C-alpha cells in the first residue's frame, strides 16, 4: 500500500515500530506453513484467472502473508467487496519481480537499492501496480493500492498489513 515501509538503506533510519514489523515479517516468512487446499480454493474463488496467475507467482511466504492479510482485513472490514479482497491478496505482488528470498530481502532493506534486484524490491509498489494493470485488475483495486479511495477500506488494508 502507498504508505508502506520502504527500505531506506540504513537500519538506523527505521522507527522502533518498523523494526518490530520487519522482525515479525522475517520470522513469519522463515516459518511460513504451506497453503491448505481450503485456503487455495478461497483465494481461487476471489481472484480472476489473470489475478490468480499473479498470485501463483508469489513465493510460499508471500502467499501465506497475503492470506493472513486477507483474514485480518475480514476482521477489520467484514463486508469488504471483491476489489478490496483482491488488494489484500495482491498488495505485495511487485516483490515477486525481484525474486529475492527472505534473507536477501533483509539485506536489501538494510543496504538499499544497490543492485537491479534490490532496486526492484524497493520499488515493488510501482511494479505491482504495473503488473495489476497488465492483468486487467479493477480500477478500484489499483486505486486502493495507490493509496486512493474509500478511507475505511484504505485503513482496513493498512491495519491488516501491519502485522
Secondary structure as UniProt FT lines:
FT   TURN            2..3
FT   HELIX           11..13
FT   HELIX           16..30
FT   HELIX           37..46
FT   HELIX           49..56
FT   HELIX           60..76
FT   TURN            78..79
FT   HELIX           82..90
FT   TURN            91..92
FT   HELIX           93..98
FT   HELIX           102..111
FT   HELIX           116..122
FT   HELIX           124..134
FT   TURN            135..136
FT   HELIX           139..145
FT   TURN            146..147
FT   HELIX           151..161
//
